[in-house]
Amino acid sequence: MTTEPQAPPPSRAWRLLDIVVGLGAWAGALCVTGILVSYSIEVFMRYLLNAPTSWASDFVKYFLCGAVFLAMPQLTREGAHVSVTVFKGKLPARSEALAARLGLLISAAVCLLVGWLALEQTIYNFSRGIDTMSLIAIPKWIVAAPITFGFVVSGLVLLAQVLRLDAASTEAAR
């Protein structure tokens, strides 16, 4: 039997957020697969057939953007992102918990703000029909949409982590 405080079972909103995060991670993995396929075709065409592609490097850039930002919420949920832990274990438990909540709230606010700005730019690109400036041009909103997803969903994940910490500490106080 454990003495650690247990958070209440996740609500429907938490489960939905977890599903969205998981789908983003899968889409990010598909983008990594797209990078592998694009480079493989380029190597085959260039070195075996002496006919390099004109599109592979552009598509690798698009897939890389998708891979990074679609997987970002999963990394945020797992705490696999870069973190500064200079105060961890050096503050009283109460102060450390407050600092953790404050850090999560500030991070969530920044992610949601950047997500909002990215959403505005994505809508602007879509409404104006702006394409990328590359040999193989595609609508720019397709590249910008994963950036919006990554920041907005990461912000929601950070807020969920604050709420889960609060629920766990409330449960521990009982």
N, CA, C and O of each residue as an XYZ file, in Angstrom:
696
protein
N       0.844     -1.180      0.000
C       0.000      0.000      0.000
C       0.887      1.240      0.000
O       1.822      1.348      0.794
N       0.588      2.162     -0.886
C       1.401      3.360     -1.016
C       0.849      4.493     -0.141
O      -0.353      4.574      0.112
N       1.742      5.348      0.305
C       1.317      6.499      1.098
C       1.351      7.781      0.282
O       1.007      8.846      0.793
N       1.766      7.695     -0.996
C       1.793      8.865     -1.858
C       0.378      9.288     -2.192
O      -0.502      8.442     -2.352
N       0.145     10.612     -2.302
C      -1.190     11.058     -2.670
C      -1.520     10.626     -4.095
O      -0.693     10.742     -4.998
N      -2.708     10.140     -4.278
C      -3.151      9.694     -5.590
C      -4.142     10.708     -6.147
O      -5.059     11.145     -5.451
N      -3.949     11.071     -7.392
C      -4.883     11.978     -8.049
C      -6.171     11.229     -8.334
O      -6.155     10.012     -8.521
N      -7.290     11.947     -8.369
C      -8.547     11.289     -8.699
C      -8.496     10.736    -10.117
O      -7.667     11.165    -10.918
N      -9.375      9.786    -10.435
C      -9.367      9.246    -11.796
C      -9.612     10.365    -12.810
O     -10.347     11.313    -12.535
N      -8.997     10.245    -13.970
C      -9.113     11.329    -14.946
C     -10.553     11.509    -15.432
O     -11.294     10.542    -15.603
N     -10.921     12.749    -15.643
C     -12.260     13.056    -16.147
C     -12.278     12.856    -17.662
O     -11.263     12.526    -18.275
N     -13.440     13.062    -18.239
C     -13.594     12.927    -19.696
C     -12.691     13.933    -20.423
O     -12.111     13.613    -21.461
N     -12.575     15.150    -19.872
C     -11.721     16.165    -20.505
C     -10.261     15.726    -20.508
O      -9.565     15.910    -21.506
N      -9.784     15.144    -19.396
C      -8.391     14.677    -19.343
C      -8.178     13.559    -20.348
O      -7.168     13.529    -21.050
N      -9.140     12.635    -20.416
C      -8.988     11.515    -21.359
C      -8.970     12.018    -22.798
O      -8.199     11.532    -23.625
N      -9.831     13.002    -23.090
C      -9.850     13.582    -24.441
C      -8.514     14.255    -24.753
O      -7.976     14.098    -25.849
N      -7.985     15.002    -23.786
C      -6.679     15.641    -23.982
C      -5.596     14.589    -24.214
O      -4.737     14.764    -25.078
N      -5.631     13.504    -23.453
C      -4.650     12.429    -23.640
C      -4.771     11.800    -25.026
O      -3.762     11.445    -25.636
N      -5.990     11.663    -25.522
C      -6.197     11.107    -26.868
C      -5.620     12.051    -27.923
O      -4.943     11.613    -28.853
N      -5.894     13.352    -27.771
C      -5.380     14.340    -28.731
C      -3.854     14.339    -28.719
O      -3.222     14.390    -29.775
N      -3.264     14.282    -27.525
C      -1.802     14.244    -27.407
C      -1.257     12.985    -28.089
O      -0.272     13.053    -28.824
N      -1.890     11.850    -27.847
C      -1.457     10.596    -28.466
C      -1.558     10.627    -29.986
O      -0.669     10.141    -30.685
N      -2.648     11.202    -30.495
C      -2.802     11.316    -31.950
C      -1.736     12.232    -32.547
O      -1.214     11.968    -33.631
N      -1.420     13.304    -31.833
C      -0.348     14.189    -32.298
C       0.987     13.467    -32.351
O       1.763     13.639    -33.291
N       1.247     12.649    -31.321
C       2.505     11.893    -31.308
C       2.566     10.904    -32.475
O       3.617     10.734    -33.092
N       1.448     10.258    -32.774
C       1.414      9.337    -33.917
C       1.622     10.092    -35.230
O       2.343      9.626    -36.112
N       0.988     11.259    -35.356
C       1.164     12.053    -36.569
C       2.625     12.516    -36.691
O       3.182     12.545    -37.789
N       3.235     12.875    -35.558
C       4.650     13.231    -35.567
C       5.519     12.068    -36.010
O       6.482     12.248    -36.756
N       5.172     10.869    -35.545
C       5.916      9.673    -35.962
C       5.748      9.421    -37.464
O       6.688      8.992    -38.132
N       4.563      9.687    -37.984
C       4.354      9.546    -39.432
C       5.200     10.555    -40.207
O       5.689     10.258    -41.297
N       5.368     11.739    -39.641
C       6.236     12.741    -40.285
C       7.689     12.263    -40.315
O       8.396     12.462    -41.303
N       8.126     11.632    -39.222
C       9.486     11.079    -39.206
C       9.604      9.998    -40.279
O      10.626      9.901    -40.958
N       8.570      9.194    -40.430
C       8.552      8.185    -41.490
C       8.615      8.859    -42.860
O       9.303      8.375    -43.759
N       7.901      9.973    -43.020
C       7.961     10.731    -44.276
C       9.360     11.231    -44.577
O       9.794     11.245    -45.730
N      10.072     11.648    -43.518
C      11.468     12.083    -43.694
C      12.315     10.912    -44.186
O      13.098     11.053    -45.125
N      12.154      9.773    -43.552
C      12.911      8.575    -43.942
C      12.624      8.192    -45.395
O      13.547      7.914    -46.160
N      11.362      8.180    -45.767
C      10.989      7.801    -47.129
C      11.535      8.826    -48.134
O      12.086      8.453    -49.169
N      11.380     10.107    -47.824
C      11.866     11.147    -48.744
C      13.370     11.045    -48.962
O      13.843     11.097    -50.097
N      14.121     10.898    -47.870
C      15.578     10.772    -48.007
C      15.965      9.482    -48.728
O      16.903      9.475    -49.526
N      15.259      8.410    -48.456
C      15.573      7.135    -49.123
C      15.357      7.246    -50.626
O      16.181      6.784    -51.415
N      14.244      7.861    -51.015
C      13.986      8.042    -52.449
C      15.054      8.940    -53.068
O      15.545      8.671    -54.164
N      15.406     10.006    -52.357
C      16.435     10.930    -52.870
C      17.773     10.214    -53.067
O      18.416     10.375    -54.104
N      18.187      9.432    -52.086
C      19.463      8.704    -52.191
C      19.416      7.715    -53.351
O      20.362      7.625    -54.133
N      18.320      6.980    -53.463
C      18.168      6.009    -54.550
C      18.231      6.718    -55.909
O      18.972      6.309    -56.803
N      17.446      7.781    -56.042
C      17.394      8.482    -57.322
C      18.731      9.141    -57.667
O      19.180      9.087    -58.812
N      19.352      9.752    -56.682
C      20.584     10.502    -56.928
C      21.761      9.576    -57.234
O      22.486      9.790    -58.205
N      21.949      8.558    -56.411
C      23.180      7.771    -56.512
C      23.052      6.502    -57.347
O      24.056      5.998    -57.851
N      21.865      5.987    -57.499
C      21.711      4.787    -58.318
C      21.206      5.091    -59.720
O      21.597      4.427    -60.681
N      20.340      6.089    -59.841
C      19.790      6.416    -61.154
C      20.350      7.711    -61.733
O      20.031      8.079    -62.863
N      21.189      8.404    -60.953
C      21.777      9.671    -61.375
C      20.702     10.682    -61.812
O      20.871     11.421    -62.782
N      19.600     10.683    -61.065
C      18.483     11.582    -61.367
C      17.918     12.122    -60.049
O      16.868     11.665    -59.597
N      18.600     13.089    -59.430
C      18.132     13.583    -58.129
C      16.735     14.196    -58.208
O      16.318     14.720    -59.241
N      16.044     14.113    -57.109
C      14.693     14.672    -57.054
C      14.766     16.180    -56.819
O      15.771     16.701    -56.335
N      13.701     16.855    -57.166
C      13.638     18.294    -56.915
C      12.800     18.606    -55.676
O      12.772     19.747    -55.215
N      12.130     17.608    -55.146
C      11.163     17.836    -54.073
C      11.594     17.314    -52.708
O      11.048     17.751    -51.694
N      12.545     16.405    -52.648
C      12.844     15.709    -51.391
C      13.264     16.651    -50.272
O      12.777     16.521    -49.148
N      14.144     17.584    -50.550
C      14.616     18.445    -49.461
C      13.497     19.348    -48.948
O      13.437     19.625    -47.750
N      12.612     19.811    -49.828
C      11.472     20.620    -49.380
C      10.550     19.798    -48.481
O      10.122     20.264    -47.425
N      10.252     18.587    -48.904
C       9.341     17.763    -48.112
C       9.949     17.371    -46.777
O       9.233     17.261    -45.782
N      11.253     17.160    -46.738
C      11.912     16.853    -45.462
C      11.743     18.024    -44.500
O      11.492     17.817    -43.313
N      11.875     19.240    -44.994
C      11.676     20.425    -44.141
C      10.250     20.481    -43.611
O      10.039     20.758    -42.430
N       9.270     20.222    -44.469
C       7.875     20.256    -44.041
C       7.612     19.161    -42.999
O       6.979     19.403    -41.971
N       8.108     17.960    -43.286
C       7.904     16.839    -42.354
C       8.612     17.091    -41.021
O       8.094     16.718    -39.968
N       9.776     17.714    -41.056
C      10.503     18.000    -39.814
C       9.706     18.966    -38.926
O       9.612     18.773    -37.714
N       9.145     19.987    -39.536
C       8.309     20.923    -38.778
C       7.127     20.171    -38.158
O       6.815     20.363    -36.983
N       6.485     19.330    -38.934
C       5.367     18.551    -38.409
C       5.795     17.623    -37.294
O       5.121     17.532    -36.268
N       6.905     16.937    -37.480
C       7.372     15.975    -36.464
C       7.634     16.670    -35.138
O       7.241     16.166    -34.086
N       8.293     17.818    -35.177
C       8.645     18.532    -33.944
C       7.400     19.013    -33.215
O       7.244     18.769    -32.019
N       6.519     19.690    -33.928
C       5.396     20.335    -33.254
C       4.230     19.396    -32.969
O       3.468     19.636    -32.032
N       4.075     18.343    -33.746
C       3.022     17.379    -33.435
C       3.388     16.518    -32.229
O       2.509     16.096    -31.477
N       4.674     16.259    -32.043
C       5.129     15.458    -30.897
C       5.349     16.302    -29.644
O       5.476     15.754    -28.549
N       5.394     17.610    -29.786
C       5.675     18.506    -28.658
C       4.758     18.279    -27.444
O       5.266     18.229    -26.325
N       3.443     18.142    -27.609
C       2.601     17.917    -26.426
C       2.913     16.602    -25.699
O       2.811     16.538    -24.474
N       3.286     15.570    -26.431
C       3.652     14.292    -25.807
C       4.894     14.477    -24.937
O       4.948     13.979    -23.812
N       5.873     15.180    -25.450
C       7.091     15.440    -24.680
C       6.780     16.297    -23.458
O       7.354     16.093    -22.388
N       5.872     17.252    -23.619
C       5.461     18.091    -22.499
C       4.773     17.246    -21.435
O       5.049     17.393    -20.245
N       3.883     16.367    -21.863
C       3.151     15.508    -20.918
C       4.105     14.609    -20.140
O       3.906     14.374    -18.948
N       5.141     14.107    -20.810
C       6.092     13.207    -20.158
C       7.176     13.946    -19.379
O       7.966     13.319    -18.673
N       7.223     15.272    -19.499
C       8.277     16.032    -18.848
C       9.625     15.805    -19.504
O      10.663     15.944    -18.857
N       9.618     15.456    -20.788
C      10.854     15.148    -21.508
C      11.468     16.389    -22.148
O      12.437     16.291    -22.901
N      10.915     17.530    -21.852
C      11.450     18.775    -22.393
C      12.604     19.269    -21.516
O      12.869     18.722    -20.446
N      13.261     20.286    -21.982
C      14.361     20.880    -21.217
C      13.770     21.536    -19.980
O      12.757     22.231    -20.064
N      14.396     21.317    -18.838
C      13.919     21.964    -17.615
C      15.106     22.439    -16.791
O      16.201     21.880    -16.849
N      14.853     23.476    -16.033
C      15.866     24.032    -15.147
C      15.536     23.547    -13.740
O      14.481     23.869    -13.194
N      16.434     22.780    -13.168
C      16.163     22.153    -11.869
C      17.118     22.637    -10.794
O      17.455     21.895     -9.871
N      17.554     23.883    -10.915
C      18.552     24.399     -9.986
C      18.019     24.473     -8.558
O      18.790     24.347     -7.606
N      16.704     24.676     -8.396
C      16.133     24.794     -7.051
C      15.534     23.486     -6.543
O      15.160     23.389     -5.374
N      15.440     22.497     -7.397
C      14.799     21.241     -7.011
C      15.549     20.584     -5.849
O      16.746     20.308     -5.937
N      14.824     20.344     -4.776
C      15.403     19.712     -3.604
C      16.134     20.682     -2.680
O      16.622     20.277     -1.626
N      16.215     21.955     -3.060
C      16.932     22.932     -2.243
C      15.994     23.889     -1.517
O      16.427     24.661     -0.661
N      14.722     23.839     -1.855
C      13.722     24.689     -1.214
C      12.871     23.843     -0.281
O      12.797     22.624     -0.437
N      12.234     24.479      0.682
C      11.264     23.738      1.493
C      10.165     23.164      0.583
O       9.857     23.739     -0.461
N       9.593     22.056      0.975
C       8.619     21.344      0.134
C       7.481     22.253     -0.312
O       7.071     22.210     -1.472
N       6.980     23.058      0.581
C       5.858     23.949      0.240
C       6.278     24.983     -0.814
O       5.543     25.238     -1.768
N       7.461     25.570     -0.633
C       7.964     26.556     -1.596
C       8.259     25.899     -2.939
O       8.008     26.482     -3.993
N       8.788     24.696     -2.892
C       9.088     23.977     -4.133
C       7.812     23.658     -4.904
O       7.776     23.775     -6.128
N       6.760     23.253     -4.183
C       5.477     22.967     -4.831
C       4.894     24.232     -5.448
O       4.352     24.194     -6.553
N       5.005     25.351     -4.738
C       4.508     26.627     -5.260
C       5.302     27.045     -6.494
O       4.724     27.503     -7.479
N       6.616     26.890     -6.443
C       7.468     27.240     -7.583
C       7.135     26.361     -8.798
O       7.122     26.839     -9.932
N       6.868     25.081     -8.549
C       6.509     24.176     -9.646
C       5.200     24.614    -10.295
O       5.095     24.658    -11.520
N       4.208     24.936     -9.478
C       2.926     25.396    -10.016
C       3.094     26.708    -10.796
O       2.545     26.870    -11.885
N       3.851     27.625    -10.226
C       4.074     28.905    -10.886
C       4.790     28.705    -12.225
O       4.422     29.321    -13.226
N       5.798     27.855    -12.240
C       6.513     27.562    -13.486
C       5.597     26.942    -14.529
O       5.663     27.298    -15.705
N       4.745     26.018    -14.106
C       3.795     25.394    -15.035
C       2.802     26.417    -15.570
O       2.481     26.413    -16.758
N       2.311     27.299    -14.688
C       1.348     28.315    -15.122
C       1.969     29.306    -16.101
O       1.350     29.658    -17.106
N       3.186     29.755    -15.814
C       3.862     30.682    -16.732
C       4.130     29.993    -18.067
O       3.921     30.585    -19.126
N       4.586     28.762    -18.018
C       4.851     28.011    -19.253
C       3.571     27.810    -20.054
O       3.574     27.939    -21.278
N       2.481     27.495    -19.365
C       1.195     27.318    -20.050
C       0.760     28.620    -20.708
O       0.305     28.623    -21.852
N       0.900     29.722    -19.985
C       0.498     31.017    -20.542
C       1.315     31.362    -21.788
O       0.768     31.834    -22.785
N       2.611     31.126    -21.725
C       3.466     31.417    -22.884
C       3.088     30.511    -24.061
O       2.972     30.982    -25.193
N       2.899     29.223    -23.799
C       2.521     28.298    -24.877
C       1.189     28.698    -25.508
O       1.052     28.693    -26.731
N       0.207     29.046    -24.674
C      -1.099     29.424    -25.207
C      -1.030     30.743    -25.982
O      -1.714     30.896    -26.994
N      -0.224     31.685    -25.525
C      -0.050     32.943    -26.250
C       0.602     32.698    -27.607
O       0.131     33.200    -28.627
N       1.681     31.929    -27.617
C       2.351     31.624    -28.886
C       1.418     30.814    -29.791
O       1.399     31.017    -31.005
N       0.654     29.905    -29.205
C      -0.324     29.139    -29.979
C      -1.376     30.030    -30.609
O      -1.769     29.825    -31.757
N      -1.835     31.027    -29.852
C      -2.812     31.983    -30.382
C      -2.217     32.757    -31.554
O      -2.868     32.920    -32.586
N      -0.987     33.230    -31.399
C      -0.323     33.967    -32.483
C      -0.131     33.061    -33.706
O      -0.321     33.495    -34.842
N       0.243     31.819    -33.468
C       0.420     30.873    -34.578
C      -0.913     30.587    -35.264
O      -0.967     30.442    -36.486
N      -1.993     30.504    -34.476
C      -3.320     30.292    -35.057
C      -3.718     31.469    -35.944
O      -4.235     31.278    -37.045
N      -3.475     32.681    -35.459
C      -3.778     33.863    -36.277
C      -3.011     33.825    -37.598
O      -3.568     34.131    -38.652
N      -1.734     33.448    -37.540
C      -0.929     33.388    -38.750
C      -1.401     32.265    -39.674
O      -1.411     32.422    -40.895
N      -1.786     31.150    -39.096
C      -2.293     30.031    -39.897
C      -3.575     30.438    -40.623
O      -3.742     30.149    -41.808
N      -4.470     31.105    -39.913
C      -5.723     31.566    -40.529
C      -5.423     32.598    -41.614
O      -6.038     32.575    -42.680
N      -4.489     33.494    -41.349
C      -4.085     34.502    -42.336
C      -3.552     33.811    -43.595
O      -3.951     34.156    -44.707
N      -2.661     32.845    -43.423
C      -2.096     32.124    -44.570
C      -3.184     31.405    -45.353
O      -3.170     31.393    -46.584
N      -4.125     30.808    -44.636
C      -5.219     30.068    -45.282
C      -6.126     31.027    -46.063
O      -6.444     30.783    -47.227
N      -6.536     32.111    -45.414
C      -7.493     33.027    -46.044
C      -6.889     33.760    -47.247
O      -7.609     34.103    -48.185
N      -5.602     33.995    -47.227
C      -4.937     34.692    -48.334
C      -4.403     33.730    -49.401
O      -3.972     34.161    -50.470
N      -4.434     32.426    -49.106
C      -3.930     31.457    -50.080
C      -2.429     31.542    -50.285
O      -1.940     31.341    -51.397
N      -1.691     31.839    -49.214
C      -0.235     31.997    -49.319
C       0.434     30.632    -49.395
O       0.098     29.725    -48.634
N       1.373     30.491    -50.308
C       2.137     29.256    -50.473
C       3.545     29.447    -49.930
O       4.009     30.572    -49.742
N       4.216     28.329    -49.681
C       5.611     28.377    -49.254
C       6.462     28.860    -50.424
O       6.085     28.712    -51.586
N       7.603     29.433    -50.099
C       8.528     29.893    -51.139
C       9.605     28.830    -51.317
O      10.700     28.932    -50.764
N       9.276     27.830    -52.086
C      10.215     26.744    -52.338
C       9.938     26.183    -53.725
O       8.958     26.546    -54.376
N      10.804     25.304    -54.157
C      10.653     24.723    -55.490
C       9.309     24.005    -55.615
O       8.609     24.142    -56.618
N       8.965     23.244    -54.588
C       7.670     22.578    -54.550
C       6.827     23.329    -53.523
O       6.866     23.021    -52.332
N       6.071     24.308    -53.990
C       5.285     25.145    -53.087
C       4.012     24.418    -52.659
O       3.333     23.784    -53.467
N       3.710     24.527    -51.367
C       2.463     23.999    -50.819
C       1.821     25.133    -50.016
O       2.503     26.092    -49.654
N       0.527     25.036    -49.735
C      -0.099     26.075    -48.913
C       0.609     26.188    -47.563
O       0.843     25.191    -46.880
N       0.941     27.415    -47.200
C       1.729     27.656    -45.988
C       0.981     27.258    -44.720
O       1.609     26.927    -43.714
N      -0.342     27.284    -44.752
C      -1.102     26.938    -43.554
C      -0.882     25.476    -43.168
O      -1.004     25.118    -41.996
N      -0.560     24.636    -44.141
C      -0.317     23.220    -43.841
C       0.937     23.076    -42.981
O       1.000     22.201    -42.118
N       1.922     23.921    -43.209
C       3.148     23.904    -42.409
C       2.922     24.598    -41.067
O       3.503     24.202    -40.056
N       2.079     25.633    -41.055
C       1.855     26.410    -39.836
C       0.900     25.720    -38.858
O       1.010     25.928    -37.650
N      -0.020     24.914    -39.348
C      -1.023     24.289    -38.476
C      -0.399     23.415    -37.379
O      -0.858     23.483    -36.239
N       0.621     22.600    -37.666
C       1.231     21.824    -36.577
C       1.887     22.696    -35.504
O       1.963     22.292    -34.343
N       2.356     23.878    -35.876
C       2.943     24.784    -34.888
C       1.855     25.233    -33.916
O       2.058     25.248    -32.702
N       0.700     25.598    -34.467
C      -0.443     25.965    -33.630
C      -0.822     24.809    -32.717
O      -0.983     24.992    -31.511
N      -0.964     23.626    -33.289
C      -1.320     22.442    -32.507
C      -0.339     22.222    -31.371
O      -0.741     22.026    -30.225
N       0.940     22.256    -31.686
C       1.963     21.969    -30.681
C       1.900     22.915    -29.500
O       1.951     22.475    -28.351
N       1.791     24.198    -29.761
C       1.787     25.159    -28.659
C       0.473     25.169    -27.889
O       0.484     25.233    -26.660
N      -0.653     25.107    -28.583
C      -1.947     25.135    -27.881
C      -2.118     23.885    -27.030
O      -2.475     23.984    -25.856
N      -1.870     22.723    -27.596
C      -2.077     21.483    -26.839
C      -1.047     21.360    -25.718
O      -1.373     20.860    -24.642
N       0.184     21.804    -25.947
C       1.180     21.800    -24.865
C       0.744     22.720    -23.728
O       0.919     22.382    -22.557
N       0.180     23.877    -24.065
C      -0.342     24.772    -23.035
C      -1.449     24.121    -22.227
O      -1.494     24.262    -21.005
N      -2.343     23.408    -22.902
C      -3.419     22.703    -22.202
C      -2.871     21.572    -21.328
O      -3.373     21.333    -20.230
N      -1.847     20.882    -21.817
C      -1.218     19.819    -21.024
C      -0.599     20.410    -19.756
O      -0.720     19.831    -18.677
N       0.055     21.545    -19.885
C       0.659     22.192    -18.709
C      -0.405     22.627    -17.719
O      -0.216     22.479    -16.512
N      -1.523     23.163    -18.203
C      -2.627     23.517    -17.302
C      -3.189     22.278    -16.615
O      -3.501     22.308    -15.425
N      -3.314     21.201    -17.362
C      -3.800     19.946    -16.776
C      -2.853     19.455    -15.692
O      -3.297     18.921    -14.675
N      -1.558     19.632    -15.898
C      -0.594     19.215    -14.882
C      -0.753     20.034    -13.610
O      -0.625     19.493    -12.511
N      -1.030     21.327    -13.736
C      -1.270     22.162    -12.555
C      -2.510     21.673    -11.825
O      -2.500     21.524    -10.603
N      -3.576     21.426    -12.572
C      -4.824     20.972    -11.952
C      -4.658     19.605    -11.307
O      -5.235     19.342    -10.252
N      -3.878     18.739    -11.929
C      -3.634     17.413    -11.337
C      -2.801     17.533    -10.065
O      -3.030     16.808     -9.097
N      -1.831     18.451    -10.068
C      -1.058     18.691     -8.833
C      -1.971     19.201     -7.730
O      -1.869     18.766     -6.583
N      -2.867     20.128     -8.077
C      -3.795     20.667     -7.089
C      -4.723     19.580     -6.558
O      -4.989     19.521     -5.357
N      -5.217     18.718     -7.451
C      -6.112     17.633     -7.024
C      -5.365     16.656     -6.127
O      -5.917     16.175     -5.137
N      -4.121     16.362     -6.464
C      -3.322     15.421     -5.646
C      -3.042     16.020     -4.272
O      -3.111     15.314     -3.266
N      -2.723     17.329     -4.215
C      -2.419     17.932     -2.921
C      -3.690     18.082     -2.092
O      -3.624     17.978     -0.867
N      -4.838     18.320     -2.709
C      -6.099     18.374     -1.981
C      -6.436     17.004     -1.404
O      -6.899     16.891     -0.269
N      -6.199     15.975     -2.196
C      -6.459     14.603     -1.735
C      -5.529     14.245     -0.592
O      -5.939     13.556      0.342
N      -4.283     14.700     -0.646
C      -3.319     14.411      0.411
C      -3.677     15.119      1.705
O      -3.384     14.620      2.791
N      -4.317     16.293      1.594
C      -4.684     17.066      2.786
C      -5.848     16.438      3.543
O      -6.067     16.747      4.714
N      -6.586     15.567      2.887
C      -7.745     14.937      3.554
C      -7.353     13.895      4.534
O      -8.216     13.285      5.166
